Amino acid sequence: MKLTAENALRELVAGNLRFVEGCQTSQNVAINRAELSKGQSPIAAVIRCADSRVAPELVFDQPLGSLFVCGVAGNIPTLEIIESIEFSMQHLGTLLIVVMGHSDCGAVSAALHNEVVEGVFARVALAPVPDLDECIAYNAEQGINTILGTSRMIEDAVKKGIVQLVAGVLNIETGVFELVAQTKLSN
Ligand SMILES: [Zn+2]
């Protein structure tokens, strides 16, 4: 099956369901390493928070080589992260970009309570409503706008309907990854 942003997203949603139900199928075993040594073709790029409870390969039940993961506290698409994702699009054919927020995010909480005023934490986007869960979802969603406003290459690919950006929030307690925003694909 030809990889599209749509079926990549479908695979992540299905993998998350397996994770939630404890029915993981991805195996990261020695026999796969020989294959991996020949190259990678990740189905998606993921911008994750540095939080130790957030591991995209586990949450989406994917093997090594399947996800191009970039991380920073607060899952902020910094310039370096956006450049890394451009690389994955250009050289690895990535068509789906996921901004992955999560419940109980310390970076968003710190920003919400004005505990930090500079650095990457200060770039957390806060929702008009001063509620942690609202802000976590809002910050993930705003990640899409930051990427589109920073990278002409990604913006063009999204406008052509080839590349899709999605934002979602992982509920650490249930394991459910819930989409909160996504760009349109051409059909
Ligand atoms: Zn976090």
Residues whose N, C-alpha, C, O or C-beta is under 5 A from the ligand:
A	BS01	ZN	C49 D51 G74 C105 G106 A107
